[in-house]
Amino acid sequence: MNTVTATQVAILAAPETTASTLYGMFDLFGSAGRDWELLMHGRTGTPLLQPLIVSRDGRGFRTRNGAWIEPDASLADCKAPTAVCIPDLLVVPGAALEGHYDPELAWLLDCHGRGALLAAACTGSLLLAETGLLAGQDATTHWAYCDALARQHPEVCVHAHRALVVSGEGGRLIMAGGGTTWIDLALFLVARLVGVDEAMHLARIFLIDWHHEGQQPYAALTAARQVEDALISEAQVWVALHYDTHSPVAGMVRRSGLTERSFKRRFKAATGMTPMDYVHTLRLEEAKQILESGDEPIEAVAEQVGYADPSFFRRLFGRRVGLTPRAYRRRFRGLRLTLQ
């Protein structure tokens, strides 16, 4: 590899890192400048990026999912990369990261201070937020972690439905959402560091399709049921079985024994949602399942989950899910049938 001319991209590895994202990034960056020439002209091109796997001490380790990682360098050995990528971290949503990654945070801040781009894939944004660099900035992460990121760092503007966010002075803080949106992140970095043409070459080589719709269609709409307020928890259990009935909120209020105003205030305090918004999330999540598994008319799906007005259902579904019911069925029913 021509390490003199290749731009160095450090990929930060930790025990919580998933190997698929780590080595996927490594392969894609390593392909830049090299493989298009091989495929088109039968000769290996000059690598334009030098991916480098970097860990705290540079020693090999096994990740939580059992993969063995052999880093190329320690943090101390990698002083001035042009860009740093933080792959996803396999951690519990809302888990406290404070004190667990102090050497990595200090290194990230030092790299950023030297002018490096910092790019985080999926839950890697949680670590990026711990640096303090995202204060007052836009951000994203995996849809299941967006609420936790917003709670732990209220100074960060979290965009739960976006697949890619560019923030910070000079656009040097870049984040991708969940799952395979790390590919969007990697292509964006190639375009920034090498050029759009080379990013397009890689998209063709790896058969990459950009995540135009973002994370929204893939997200589970229903928030995890809370357990701290027993009365509200019981109401959540009841409405999970009766969300398709007429006036489910009134039913919850009657069962609670509270006044409507007191119930709504207490429900919002416990769940972060109004009772009606909670009912909508249950209904739409069920509608998603029906659309994936059956071919009933959209009007029948709307009625089945509790909406008498199909037009209202279509508008609400599109606003919450990011696709029309028909488009959602096209995208996900085929996938479900293939996997069955």
N, C-alpha and C positions, 0 to 999 in steps of 0.2 A: 504494500500500500504506500502511495506517495503521501507521507505524513507531513511533508513540507508545505505542499499546496492545499491539501484537504483541510476543510474547516472542521474544527473539533466540536463535537456535540456530546456532552456528558449525560449519561443516563443514570440517575440515582437509584441504587438498589438498597433495599432493607428487607429484613425477614418477613415483613407483611406484604411485600411486593408480589404480584402475580407474574409468573414467568411468561405467560402468553403475551402480555403487553410489553414487558421488558424486552424480550427477544424479537417480538414483532417490530418494535421501533428500531432495534439494532439492525435487523435485516433490511428494513425499508431505507434507513439512512445509508447503510452500506451499499445499497443498490444504485444510489444517485451517481450518475456519470459513468458507471461501470457496465450495467447490464443492458441498457438500450443499444449500445454499440455492439454488444455481443449478439443480441437477437437480430438486429438489422443488418450487421456487416460481418458477423462471424469473428470479431476480435473484441477482446475485453477493453473497455474504455478506462479512462483515468478516474479513479474515485474522487468525488468532489466533497464528500463529507467523511469524517473519521469518527464513527460512533465509539464511545468509550464507556464501559460499565464501571461505575464508581461506587464504592461503599465506604462505610465509616473507617474501617481499618484495612481494607483491601484483601482480606482473607475470604476464602470460600465459605459458603454457609448454605443451609437448607431452608427454603421458604416454608411458610405455613401450609402451603398446598403440596409440599413434599419435593419440589424441584430443587436441584442443586445449582447454585449460582457461583460462578467463578469470576470475580471482578477483575478488571484490568488495572485498576489503580485505587488507592485510598484517597480520601478527601484531601489529605495533605499533599498528595502527589499531583493533584489536578487543580492547579491554581487559577488558570484563566481560560476556561472554555468559552467559545463564542455563544453557546446556548447550553442550557441545562434542562433536561426533561425529568419530570417526577412522575413515574408510573403510578397506577392505582395502589391503594393500601387496603388490605383485607382486615378491616377493623369494624367493630360494632358501631352502628349509627349513634352519634352522641357521645361516644367514648372520649374521655379526656386524653389529649395527646401531650399536654404540658409536662415537660420534664423527661419525656421518652426520646426526643429527637434533638436535644440541644446541640450536639456537634453538627448535625445536618443543617439545622436552622442557621447556625453561625456561618457555615460554608455557603449556604444559599445567599445570605445577605452579603457576604464578601464577594461572591461571583457577580451579583447584581450591582454592587458598588463599582466593580471593575468594568461594567458595561454589558454583561451577559444578558441574553434573553432568558427568562424563566418560563417554562411551559409545563403545565400540570394536566395529566390525564385523569379523568374520572375522580376518584377520591384522593388523588394526589393534591387536589385543590385544598383539602383540609390542612395538609402540611404547609402549603404555600400561604394559607391564611395565618398560620401560626407565626410567620415571619413578621407580620404587621404591615407588609407591603400592600395588602389588599384593602386597607382602611380607606373608606371613601371611594372605592373602586367597584366596577361591575365584576361579577364572577359567576361561575357555574360549577356544578359538580354532578355526580350521579343523582338521578331524580330521587332516589331513596334517602339521600343524605342532605338534600337541599335545606330541609327544615332544621336539621341539626346544625348545619353551617350557619344558618341565619340566627339561630338562638345563641350559639357560642360566640359569634362575631357579628353583633347587630350593626356594627359600623360598615359592614360589607353589603353591597346591593346584589343579592343573589337572584339570578335569572334561572328558574327551575326548568324552563322549557327549551332553552337555547342549547344547541349542540356545540357551539364555539363562541368564545368571548375573548376579545382583545382589550386589554386595559393598561393603565399605567402610562407614565411619561414615555413618549416614543413608541407606545404599543409594545412594551417589553415584558408584559405579563399576559400570558396566553393560556387559556383553559378550555378543555373539552369536557363534554358531559360524560354520560355513562357508557359502559360496554365498548363497542367497537368505534366509538367516536374518536378514540385515540388516533385512528387512521386519518381522520380529518385534520387533527392537530399536527400529525407528522407531515402530511402533505403541505399544510400551511407553512410549516417551518422550512420545508424544502423550497417552497416558492419564495420565502423571505430571504433565505441564506444563499440559494443558488439561482433561482429564477423560475418563472411560471412554466416555461417550456419543459424544464426537467421534471417539475411536479406533474405535468400532464403525461410525460413519458412513464413515470412511476404508476400513475393511475391506470394507464393502459396495461403495463406489465402485470400489476397485481389485481386487475379487474375491479378497481375500486369505484364504488358509487357513493357520491357525497350524500350525507345525511341532511337532505333539504328540509325535512319536516321537523328536525330537532328531536328532542327526547319525548315530547308530549304524547305522541301516540303509543309509546311503549310504557309509559308510567302507569302504575296502579293508582287509581284515583283515591281509593279509600285509605284514610290515615289509620294507623294502628289504634286499636281501641284502648282508651285509658282505663286505669283501674283504681286511681286514687280516690275518686268520688264514687262511692258505692251506688248512690241513687242514680247518678247519671250513667254509670256503667250498666245498671239494670235497664235503663231506658235504651241504651245502645243495643243491648242484646235483643230487646223486644222489637225495636224498629228494624233490625237486621232480618227479621222474619215477616215484618208487616210493612215494608217500605212501599209496596205496590198498592196499598189500600188508599182509600180516599182520606185525606186529612191525617197523615201519619203523625204530624207534629202535635195536633190536638190530642191524638191517642197517647202520645208520650206524656203530655202535660197532665191528662186525667190520671194516668197511672202513678205519676210522681206525687200527687197530692199537693203540689205547689200551685201558686198562682201562675198564670202564663208568663207574666213579666219576670217573676223570680226564677222560673224554670229556664227561660231563655238566657237570662244573665248567668245562671249557674252552669248551663250547658256550654256556653261560649267560654267561660273561664276554665272549664275542665278540658275541652277539646280544641279550643282555638277556632271553632267554627260555629255559625248559627245552626240551630236545629234543621232549618230548611236546606241549608247548604250541605249538611251532613246527609240528609235524605237524597239530595241530588247526586252526591258522590256514590252512594250505594246503588241507586237506580242506574247510573251511567256505567258503573263497573259491571253490573249484571247485563246491561245492554251490550257491552263489549263482548262478554262471554257468549251471548246469544248470537251476535253477528259472526263471531268466529266459528261457531259450531253448527249453524243452521242457515237456511235460505228463505226464512219467512220474510214477507214484505216489511219494509221499514215501518209502515203504519202499525202492523201487528206487533213488532218489537216494542214500539213506543207504548202501546196499550198494555203489553205484558208487564212492563216495568213501572206502570202507574201514570203514564202521560196520556190524557185524552186528546190533546192537540198535537198531532204529528209534526206540524210546522215548528211549534215551540221546542219539541224534542230535537229536531234537526239542528235548530239554531244553538241550543244549549250544548248538544253533543259536539258540534263544530267548534264552539268557543272553548270548551273544557278539554277536548281531546286533540284538537288541532287538525282533524280530518272530518269530512262528512261521514255519516254512518255508512253510506255506500262505498266511499273510498276506503274506509277502515275495513270493511268486509273484504274488499278486493285484496288489500295488503295482507291481512292476517288469516283469512279463511284458508287460502291456498297453503300457507305455511303450516297451519294446524293439520290439514288433510295430508300433507306430505309427511308430517311427523307421526301421524297415527299408525 
